Amino acid sequence: MMQYPELVDYFRLEKLLDEAKHPQNSSIDVLEVFNDKSLRWRKSLDDDALADLLSVGATVTLRVLSVP
């Protein structure tokens, strides 16, 4: 966020616009706790793997997402 909108840092603006054109892939760790007290730790899930995991109707008691 710019403090003074009338003053533009064109170098920073160009860098932000370039980063927006080429977004980074996510890497998320997920800890799942199931009803039978078993645990499953999934590391470094990308966007597609995370979407697949969250779309499955599993009997998960708790799901903790960690963004390293």
SEKOLTOR-825122 format. One record per atom (N, C-alpha, C, O, CB): x, y, z; residue number from 1; residue in three letters; atom name. Coordinates in nm, 4 decimals, always signed. Glycine has a CB too. Example, Ala and Ser with C-alpha at 12.3 -4.5 7.8 and 13.67 -1.06 7.14 Angstrom:
// residues 2
KEDO       c1       c2       c3 seq type atom
KEDO  +1.3190  -0.5690  +0.7800   1  ALA    N
KEDO  +1.2300  -0.4500  +0.7800   1  ALA   CA
KEDO  +1.3200  -0.3300  +0.7800   1  ALA    C
KEDO  +1.4236  -0.3319  +0.8465   1  ALA    O
KEDO  +1.1308  -0.4473  +0.9046   1  ALA   CB
KEDO  +1.2850  -0.2250  +0.7080   2  SER    N
KEDO  +1.3670  -0.1060  +0.7140   2  SER   CA
KEDO  +1.2900  +0.0030  +0.7870   2  SER    C
KEDO  +1.3409  +0.1138  +0.8039   2  SER    O
KEDO  +1.4084  -0.0598  +0.5725   2  SER   CB
***
This chain:
// residues 68
KEDO       c1       c2       c3 seq type atom
KEDO  +0.0845  -0.1164  +0.0000   1  MET    N
KEDO  +0.0000  +0.0000  +0.0000   1  MET   CA
KEDO  +0.0896  +0.1234  +0.0000   1  MET    C
KEDO  +0.1891  +0.1301  +0.0722   1  MET    O
KEDO  -0.0964  -0.0006  +0.1215   1  MET   CB
KEDO  +0.0527  +0.2191  -0.0811   2  MET    N
KEDO  +0.1331  +0.3405  -0.0911   2  MET   CA
KEDO  +0.0808  +0.4443  +0.0077   2  MET    C
KEDO  -0.0394  +0.4697  +0.0153   2  MET    O
KEDO  +0.1311  +0.3965  -0.2358   2  MET   CB
KEDO  +0.1735  +0.5041  +0.0837   3  GLN    N
KEDO  +0.1338  +0.6072  +0.1799   3  GLN   CA
KEDO  +0.0857  +0.7334  +0.1106   3  GLN    C
KEDO  -0.0132  +0.7944  +0.1512   3  GLN    O
KEDO  +0.2497  +0.6405  +0.2723   3  GLN   CB
KEDO  +0.1559  +0.7710  +0.0072   4  TYR    N
KEDO  +0.1231  +0.8927  -0.0653   4  TYR   CA
KEDO  +0.0900  +0.8553  -0.2095   4  TYR    C
KEDO  +0.1809  +0.8370  -0.2904   4  TYR    O
KEDO  +0.2405  +0.9955  -0.0592   4  TYR   CB
KEDO  -0.0373  +0.8438  -0.2429   5  PRO    N
KEDO  -0.0734  +0.7965  -0.3777   5  PRO   CA
KEDO  -0.0261  +0.8883  -0.4892   5  PRO    C
KEDO  -0.0121  +0.8450  -0.6036   5  PRO    O
KEDO  -0.2224  +0.7805  -0.3878   5  PRO   CB
KEDO  -0.0011  +1.0156  -0.4568   6  GLU    N
KEDO  +0.0459  +1.1063  -0.5610   6  GLU   CA
KEDO  +0.1933  +1.0849  -0.5944   6  GLU    C
KEDO  +0.2413  +1.1347  -0.6962   6  GLU    O
KEDO  +0.0234  +1.2497  -0.5185   6  GLU   CB
KEDO  +0.2662  +1.0110  -0.5091   7  LEU    N
KEDO  +0.4063  +0.9779  -0.5337   7  LEU   CA
KEDO  +0.4141  +0.8303  -0.5708   7  LEU    C
KEDO  +0.3823  +0.7442  -0.4888   7  LEU    O
KEDO  +0.4958  +1.0097  -0.4086   7  LEU   CB
KEDO  +0.4550  +0.8012  -0.6906   8  VAL    N
KEDO  +0.4569  +0.6634  -0.7389   8  VAL   CA
KEDO  +0.6005  +0.6160  -0.7537   8  VAL    C
KEDO  +0.6825  +0.6815  -0.8180   8  VAL    O
KEDO  +0.3818  +0.6509  -0.8730   8  VAL   CB
KEDO  +0.6297  +0.5021  -0.6938   9  ASP    N
KEDO  +0.7589  +0.4368  -0.7105   9  ASP   CA
KEDO  +0.7444  +0.3424  -0.8299   9  ASP    C
KEDO  +0.7018  +0.2279  -0.8147   9  ASP    O
KEDO  +0.8040  +0.3595  -0.5788   9  ASP   CB
KEDO  +0.7798  +0.3911  -0.9470  10  TYR    N
KEDO  +0.7566  +0.3137  -1.0687  10  TYR   CA
KEDO  +0.8344  +0.1833  -1.0723  10  TYR    C
KEDO  +0.7875  +0.0852  -1.1300  10  TYR    O
KEDO  +0.7922  +0.3959  -1.1887  10  TYR   CB
KEDO  +0.9531  +0.1805  -1.0113  11  PHE    N
KEDO  +1.0307  +0.0573  -1.0061  11  PHE   CA
KEDO  +0.9547  -0.0486  -0.9270  11  PHE    C
KEDO  +0.9418  -0.1626  -0.9716  11  PHE    O
KEDO  +1.1695  +0.0827  -0.9434  11  PHE   CB
KEDO  +0.9041  -0.0105  -0.8091  12  ARG    N
KEDO  +0.8282  -0.1043  -0.7249  12  ARG   CA
KEDO  +0.6977  -0.1442  -0.7923  12  ARG    C
KEDO  +0.6594  -0.2611  -0.7878  12  ARG    O
KEDO  +0.7991  -0.0421  -0.5870  12  ARG   CB
KEDO  +0.6296  -0.0502  -0.8541  13  LEU    N
KEDO  +0.5046  -0.0789  -0.9237  13  LEU   CA
KEDO  +0.5273  -0.1785  -1.0367  13  LEU    C
KEDO  +0.4492  -0.2722  -1.0533  13  LEU    O
KEDO  +0.4428  +0.0502  -0.9786  13  LEU   CB
KEDO  +0.6328  -0.1594  -1.1139  14  GLU    N
KEDO  +0.6644  -0.2512  -1.2235  14  GLU   CA
KEDO  +0.6953  -0.3908  -1.1700  14  GLU    C
KEDO  +0.6530  -0.4906  -1.2283  14  GLU    O
KEDO  +0.7834  -0.1983  -1.3056  14  GLU   CB
KEDO  +0.7689  -0.3979  -1.0592  15  LYS    N
KEDO  +0.8016  -0.5273  -0.9992  15  LYS   CA
KEDO  +0.6743  -0.5987  -0.9517  15  LYS    C
KEDO  +0.6589  -0.7185  -0.9752  15  LYS    O
KEDO  +0.8998  -0.5087  -0.8813  15  LYS   CB
KEDO  +0.5849  -0.5280  -0.8865  16  LEU    N
KEDO  +0.4600  -0.5873  -0.8390  16  LEU   CA
KEDO  +0.3726  -0.6359  -0.9546  16  LEU    C
KEDO  +0.3119  -0.7426  -0.9464  16  LEU    O
KEDO  +0.3829  -0.4864  -0.7547  16  LEU   CB
KEDO  +0.3667  -0.5581  -1.0612  17  LEU    N
KEDO  +0.2885  -0.5985  -1.1776  17  LEU   CA
KEDO  +0.3481  -0.7215  -1.2448  17  LEU    C
KEDO  +0.2751  -0.8087  -1.2918  17  LEU    O
KEDO  +0.2794  -0.4840  -1.2773  17  LEU   CB
KEDO  +0.4815  -0.7282  -1.2493  18  ASP    N
KEDO  +0.5475  -0.8448  -1.3076  18  ASP   CA
KEDO  +0.5213  -0.9695  -1.2237  18  ASP    C
KEDO  +0.4963  -1.0767  -1.2788  18  ASP    O
KEDO  +0.6984  -0.8202  -1.3203  18  ASP   CB
KEDO  +0.5269  -0.9568  -1.0912  19  GLU    N
KEDO  +0.5002  -1.0704  -1.0036  19  GLU   CA
KEDO  +0.3557  -1.1177  -1.0171  19  GLU    C
KEDO  +0.3287  -1.2374  -1.0074  19  GLU    O
KEDO  +0.5301  -1.0334  -0.8581  19  GLU   CB
KEDO  +0.2634  -1.0258  -1.0391  20  ALA    N
KEDO  +0.1226  -1.0626  -1.0549  20  ALA   CA
KEDO  +0.1008  -1.1420  -1.1830  20  ALA    C
KEDO  +0.0107  -1.2257  -1.1890  20  ALA    O
KEDO  +0.0342  -0.9376  -1.0551  20  ALA   CB
KEDO  +0.1815  -1.1173  -1.2850  21  LYS    N
KEDO  +0.1692  -1.1901  -1.4113  21  LYS   CA
KEDO  +0.2224  -1.3325  -1.3989  21  LYS    C
KEDO  +0.1799  -1.4215  -1.4726  21  LYS    O
KEDO  +0.2436  -1.1162  -1.5225  21  LYS   CB
KEDO  +0.3152  -1.3541  -1.3062  22  HIS    N
KEDO  +0.3786  -1.4840  -1.2884  22  HIS   CA
KEDO  +0.3667  -1.5266  -1.1422  22  HIS    C
KEDO  +0.4647  -1.5218  -1.0679  22  HIS    O
KEDO  +0.5273  -1.4796  -1.3325  22  HIS   CB
KEDO  +0.2465  -1.5683  -1.1007  23  PRO    N
KEDO  +0.2296  -1.6044  -0.9596  23  PRO   CA
KEDO  +0.3105  -1.7276  -0.9222  23  PRO    C
KEDO  +0.3369  -1.8147  -1.0051  23  PRO    O
KEDO  +0.0827  -1.6285  -0.9290  23  PRO   CB
KEDO  +0.3486  -1.7327  -0.7972  24  GLN    N
KEDO  +0.4233  -1.8465  -0.7449  24  GLN   CA
KEDO  +0.3270  -1.9599  -0.7109  24  GLN    C
KEDO  +0.2130  -1.9351  -0.6716  24  GLN    O
KEDO  +0.5059  -1.8056  -0.6204  24  GLN   CB
KEDO  +0.3716  -2.0817  -0.7257  25  ASN    N
KEDO  +0.2911  -2.1958  -0.6825  25  ASN   CA
KEDO  +0.2985  -2.2060  -0.5310  25  ASN    C
KEDO  +0.4000  -2.1739  -0.4692  25  ASN    O
KEDO  +0.3394  -2.3280  -0.7496  25  ASN   CB
KEDO  +0.1895  -2.2510  -0.4738  26  SER    N
KEDO  +0.1892  -2.2667  -0.3296  26  SER   CA
KEDO  +0.2538  -2.3992  -0.2907  26  SER    C
KEDO  +0.2627  -2.4918  -0.3713  26  SER    O
KEDO  +0.0463  -2.2583  -0.2750  26  SER   CB
KEDO  +0.2975  -2.4061  -0.1688  27  SER    N
KEDO  +0.3516  -2.5283  -0.1114  27  SER   CA
KEDO  +0.3001  -2.5333  +0.0314  27  SER    C
KEDO  +0.3511  -2.4640  +0.1194  27  SER    O
KEDO  +0.5102  -2.5326  -0.1178  27  SER   CB
KEDO  +0.1993  -2.6154  +0.0537  28  ILE    N
KEDO  +0.1298  -2.6177  +0.1817  28  ILE   CA
KEDO  +0.1408  -2.7553  +0.2438  28  ILE    C
KEDO  +0.1249  -2.8569  +0.1761  28  ILE    O
KEDO  -0.0174  -2.5779  +0.1649  28  ILE   CB
KEDO  +0.1683  -2.7579  +0.3740  29  ASP    N
KEDO  +0.1703  -2.8824  +0.4501  29  ASP   CA
KEDO  +0.0342  -2.8991  +0.5186  29  ASP    C
KEDO  -0.0242  -2.8018  +0.5664  29  ASP    O
KEDO  +0.2873  -2.8828  +0.5553  29  ASP   CB
KEDO  -0.0153  -3.0220  +0.5229  30  VAL    N
KEDO  -0.1464  -3.0481  +0.5826  30  VAL   CA
KEDO  -0.1342  -3.1640  +0.6808  30  VAL    C
KEDO  -0.0845  -3.2714  +0.6468  30  VAL    O
KEDO  -0.2528  -3.0796  +0.4730  30  VAL   CB
KEDO  -0.1804  -3.1404  +0.8026  31  LEU    N
KEDO  -0.1899  -3.2451  +0.9035  31  LEU   CA
KEDO  -0.3377  -3.2781  +0.9197  31  LEU    C
KEDO  -0.4196  -3.1899  +0.9457  31  LEU    O
KEDO  -0.1249  -3.2006  +1.0405  31  LEU   CB
KEDO  -0.3710  -3.4061  +0.9042  32  GLU    N
KEDO  -0.5091  -3.4501  +0.9189  32  GLU   CA
KEDO  -0.5206  -3.5442  +1.0384  32  GLU    C
KEDO  -0.4384  -3.6342  +1.0561  32  GLU    O
KEDO  -0.5587  -3.5194  +0.7900  32  GLU   CB
KEDO  -0.6225  -3.5225  +1.1192  33  VAL    N
KEDO  -0.6532  -3.6098  +1.2313  33  VAL   CA
KEDO  -0.7893  -3.6719  +1.2010  33  VAL    C
KEDO  -0.8877  -3.6016  +1.1781  33  VAL    O
KEDO  -0.6531  -3.5316  +1.3695  33  VAL   CB
KEDO  -0.7927  -3.8049  +1.2013  34  PHE    N
KEDO  -0.9154  -3.8761  +1.1662  34  PHE   CA
KEDO  -0.9923  -3.9193  +1.2905  34  PHE    C
KEDO  -0.9402  -3.9139  +1.4018  34  PHE    O
KEDO  -0.8831  -3.9979  +1.0801  34  PHE   CB
KEDO  -1.1160  -3.9619  +1.2706  35  ASN    N
KEDO  -1.2038  -4.0030  +1.3806  35  ASN   CA
KEDO  -1.1445  -4.1160  +1.4645  35  ASN    C
KEDO  -1.1690  -4.1232  +1.5849  35  ASN    O
KEDO  -1.3382  -4.0462  +1.3257  35  ASN   CB
KEDO  -1.0670  -4.2037  +1.4017  36  ASP    N
KEDO  -1.0070  -4.3161  +1.4752  36  ASP   CA
KEDO  -0.8736  -4.2781  +1.5397  36  ASP    C
KEDO  -0.7973  -4.3659  +1.5800  36  ASP    O
KEDO  -0.9864  -4.4351  +1.3814  36  ASP   CB
KEDO  -0.8453  -4.1491  +1.5496  37  LYS    N
KEDO  -0.7237  -4.0938  +1.6125  37  LYS   CA
KEDO  -0.5967  -4.1140  +1.5304  37  LYS    C
KEDO  -0.4872  -4.0852  +1.5787  37  LYS    O
KEDO  -0.7042  -4.1561  +1.7480  37  LYS   CB
KEDO  -0.6093  -4.1624  +1.4092  38  SER    N
KEDO  -0.4915  -4.1758  +1.3233  38  SER   CA
KEDO  -0.4567  -4.0387  +1.2635  38  SER    C
KEDO  -0.5421  -3.9510  +1.2509  38  SER    O
KEDO  -0.5168  -4.2812  +1.2100  38  SER   CB
KEDO  -0.3303  -4.0232  +1.2276  39  LEU    N
KEDO  -0.2792  -3.8982  +1.1728  39  LEU   CA
KEDO  -0.2246  -3.9206  +1.0324  39  LEU    C
KEDO  -0.1748  -4.0285  +1.0003  39  LEU    O
KEDO  -0.1703  -3.8395  +1.2641  39  LEU   CB
KEDO  -0.2345  -3.8188  +0.9507  40  ARG    N
KEDO  -0.1713  -3.8222  +0.8184  40  ARG   CA
KEDO  -0.1097  -3.6851  +0.7954  40  ARG    C
KEDO  -0.1776  -3.5829  +0.8051  40  ARG    O
KEDO  -0.2749  -3.8592  +0.7039  40  ARG   CB
KEDO  +0.0198  -3.6839  +0.7647  41  TRP    N
KEDO  +0.0945  -3.5608  +0.7408  41  TRP   CA
KEDO  +0.1308  -3.5563  +0.5938  41  TRP    C
KEDO  +0.2047  -3.6421  +0.5455  41  TRP    O
KEDO  +0.2222  -3.5522  +0.8308  41  TRP   CB
KEDO  +0.0806  -3.4587  +0.5228  42  ARG    N
KEDO  +0.1120  -3.4417  +0.3804  42  ARG   CA
KEDO  +0.1954  -3.3158  +0.3666  42  ARG    C
KEDO  +0.1573  -3.2088  +0.4140  42  ARG    O
KEDO  -0.0184  -3.4334  +0.2921  42  ARG   CB
KEDO  +0.3100  -3.3298  +0.3008  43  LYS    N
KEDO  +0.4028  -3.2177  +0.2912  43  LYS   CA
KEDO  +0.4125  -3.1660  +0.1485  43  LYS    C
KEDO  +0.4063  -3.2419  +0.0518  43  LYS    O
KEDO  +0.5406  -3.2585  +0.3412  43  LYS   CB
KEDO  +0.4276  -3.0365  +0.1388  44  SER    N
KEDO  +0.4553  -2.9661  +0.0127  44  SER   CA
KEDO  +0.3510  -2.9941  -0.0950  44  SER    C
KEDO  +0.3854  -3.0307  -0.2073  44  SER    O
KEDO  +0.5922  -3.0049  -0.0389  44  SER   CB
KEDO  +0.2246  -2.9770  -0.0606  45  LEU    N
KEDO  +0.1192  -2.9938  -0.1604  45  LEU   CA
KEDO  +0.1139  -2.8697  -0.2492  45  LEU    C
KEDO  +0.1220  -2.7569  -0.2006  45  LEU    O
KEDO  -0.0186  -3.0189  -0.0924  45  LEU   CB
KEDO  +0.1004  -2.8919  -0.3796  46  ASP    N
KEDO  +0.0841  -2.7787  -0.4698  46  ASP   CA
KEDO  -0.0654  -2.7450  -0.4786  46  ASP    C
KEDO  -0.1474  -2.8070  -0.4107  46  ASP    O
KEDO  +0.1437  -2.8103  -0.6118  46  ASP   CB
KEDO  -0.0997  -2.6483  -0.5610  47  ASP    N
KEDO  -0.2376  -2.6018  -0.5706  47  ASP   CA
KEDO  -0.3348  -2.7134  -0.6078  47  ASP    C
KEDO  -0.4410  -2.7271  -0.5470  47  ASP    O
KEDO  -0.2471  -2.4906  -0.6719  47  ASP   CB
KEDO  -0.2982  -2.7924  -0.7074  48  ASP    N
KEDO  -0.3884  -2.8988  -0.7543  48  ASP   CA
KEDO  -0.4055  -3.0080  -0.6502  48  ASP    C
KEDO  -0.5170  -3.0553  -0.6282  48  ASP    O
KEDO  -0.3361  -2.9595  -0.8842  48  ASP   CB
KEDO  -0.2966  -3.0489  -0.5856  49  ALA    N
KEDO  -0.3044  -3.1534  -0.4838  49  ALA   CA
KEDO  -0.3868  -3.1067  -0.3643  49  ALA    C
KEDO  -0.4630  -3.1851  -0.3076  49  ALA    O
KEDO  -0.1638  -3.1946  -0.4383  49  ALA   CB
KEDO  -0.3728  -2.9813  -0.3257  50  LEU    N
KEDO  -0.4511  -2.9271  -0.2149  50  LEU   CA
KEDO  -0.5994  -2.9220  -0.2513  50  LEU    C
KEDO  -0.6843  -2.9573  -0.1695  50  LEU    O
KEDO  -0.4008  -2.7866  -0.1767  50  LEU   CB
KEDO  -0.6307  -2.8792  -0.3716  51  ALA    N
KEDO  -0.7704  -2.8750  -0.4163  51  ALA   CA
KEDO  -0.8304  -3.0149  -0.4169  51  ALA    C
KEDO  -0.9446  -3.0334  -0.3750  51  ALA    O
KEDO  -0.7809  -2.8121  -0.5568  51  ALA   CB
KEDO  -0.7544  -3.1136  -0.4640  52  ASP    N
KEDO  -0.8028  -3.2525  -0.4639  52  ASP   CA
KEDO  -0.8277  -3.3015  -0.3210  52  ASP    C
KEDO  -0.9296  -3.3648  -0.2935  52  ASP    O
KEDO  -0.7013  -3.3452  -0.5348  52  ASP   CB
KEDO  -0.7350  -3.2721  -0.2315  53  LEU    N
KEDO  -0.7481  -3.3158  -0.0924  53  LEU   CA
KEDO  -0.8723  -3.2552  -0.0274  53  LEU    C
KEDO  -0.9468  -3.3246  +0.0418  53  LEU    O
KEDO  -0.6228  -3.2777  -0.0124  53  LEU   CB
KEDO  -0.8939  -3.1272  -0.0496  54  LEU    N
KEDO  -1.0063  -3.0592  +0.0150  54  LEU   CA
KEDO  -1.1408  -3.0949  -0.0487  54  LEU    C
KEDO  -1.2451  -3.0762  +0.0140  54  LEU    O
KEDO  -0.9857  -2.9090  +0.0094  54  LEU   CB
KEDO  -1.1399  -3.1455  -0.1708  55  SER    N
KEDO  -1.2657  -3.1803  -0.2368  55  SER   CA
KEDO  -1.3148  -3.3196  -0.1989  55  SER    C
KEDO  -1.4309  -3.3524  -0.2232  55  SER    O
KEDO  -1.2493  -3.1715  -0.3870  55  SER   CB
KEDO  -1.2287  -3.4017  -0.1398  56  VAL    N
KEDO  -1.2657  -3.5367  -0.1013  56  VAL   CA
KEDO  -1.3420  -3.5310  +0.0305  56  VAL    C
KEDO  -1.2987  -3.4644  +0.1245  56  VAL    O
KEDO  -1.1404  -3.6277  -0.0894  56  VAL   CB
KEDO  -1.4545  -3.6000  +0.0380  57  GLY    N
KEDO  -1.5358  -3.6013  +0.1591  57  GLY   CA
KEDO  -1.4868  -3.7039  +0.2589  57  GLY    C
KEDO  -1.5549  -3.8035  +0.2831  57  GLY    O
KEDO  -1.6802  -3.6286  +0.1249  57  GLY   CB
KEDO  -1.3701  -3.6820  +0.3175  58  ALA    N
KEDO  -1.3124  -3.7761  +0.4148  58  ALA   CA
KEDO  -1.3693  -3.7494  +0.5535  58  ALA    C
KEDO  -1.4212  -3.6413  +0.5813  58  ALA    O
KEDO  -1.1576  -3.7651  +0.4172  58  ALA   CB
KEDO  -1.3587  -3.8483  +0.6386  59  THR    N
KEDO  -1.4053  -3.8349  +0.7771  59  THR   CA
KEDO  -1.2924  -3.7792  +0.8624  59  THR    C
KEDO  -1.2363  -3.8483  +0.9474  59  THR    O
KEDO  -1.4545  -3.9718  +0.8336  59  THR   CB
KEDO  -1.2611  -3.6550  +0.8383  60  VAL    N
KEDO  -1.1518  -3.5877  +0.9080  60  VAL   CA
KEDO  -1.2092  -3.5110  +1.0261  60  VAL    C
KEDO  -1.3043  -3.4343  +1.0113  60  VAL    O
KEDO  -1.0740  -3.4923  +0.8125  60  VAL   CB
KEDO  -1.1508  -3.5323  +1.1435  61  THR    N
KEDO  -1.1926  -3.4584  +1.2627  61  THR   CA
KEDO  -1.1305  -3.3188  +1.2643  61  THR    C
KEDO  -1.1950  -3.2205  +1.3007  61  THR    O
KEDO  -1.1536  -3.5354  +1.3903  61  THR   CB
KEDO  -1.0040  -3.3132  +1.2240  62  LEU    N
KEDO  -0.9307  -3.1868  +1.2271  62  LEU   CA
KEDO  -0.8345  -3.1845  +1.1097  62  LEU    C
KEDO  -0.7709  -3.2848  +1.0775  62  LEU    O
KEDO  -0.8546  -3.1682  +1.3622  62  LEU   CB
KEDO  -0.8250  -3.0687  +1.0465  63  ARG    N
KEDO  -0.7300  -3.0492  +0.9365  63  ARG   CA
KEDO  -0.6555  -2.9198  +0.9627  63  ARG    C
KEDO  -0.7165  -2.8133  +0.9725  63  ARG    O
KEDO  -0.8023  -3.0459  +0.7967  63  ARG   CB
KEDO  -0.5227  -2.9285  +0.9741  64  VAL    N
KEDO  -0.4396  -2.8115  +1.0004  64  VAL   CA
KEDO  -0.3547  -2.7843  +0.8772  64  VAL    C
KEDO  -0.2809  -2.8717  +0.8317  64  VAL    O
KEDO  -0.3501  -2.8324  +1.1268  64  VAL   CB
KEDO  -0.3650  -2.6637  +0.8234  65  LEU    N
KEDO  -0.2868  -2.6249  +0.7066  65  LEU   CA
KEDO  -0.1741  -2.5337  +0.7519  65  LEU    C
KEDO  -0.1956  -2.4412  +0.8302  65  LEU    O
KEDO  -0.3756  -2.5547  +0.5997  65  LEU   CB
KEDO  -0.0545  -2.5602  +0.7026  66  SER    N
KEDO  +0.0620  -2.4819  +0.7378  66  SER   CA
KEDO  +0.1263  -2.4296  +0.6099  66  SER    C
KEDO  +0.1552  -2.5053  +0.5172  66  SER    O
KEDO  +0.1625  -2.5658  +0.8208  66  SER   CB
KEDO  +0.1476  -2.3005  +0.6073  67  VAL    N
KEDO  +0.2140  -2.2379  +0.4922  67  VAL   CA
KEDO  +0.3561  -2.2048  +0.5348  67  VAL    C
KEDO  +0.3791  -2.1091  +0.6087  67  VAL    O
KEDO  +0.1373  -2.1085  +0.4429  67  VAL   CB
KEDO  +0.4531  -2.2863  +0.4866  68  PRO    N
KEDO  +0.5923  -2.2619  +0.5282  68  PRO   CA
KEDO  +0.6503  -2.1352  +0.4666  68  PRO    C
KEDO  +0.7659  -2.1015  +0.4921  68  PRO    O
KEDO  +0.6795  -2.3807  +0.4907  68  PRO   CB
***
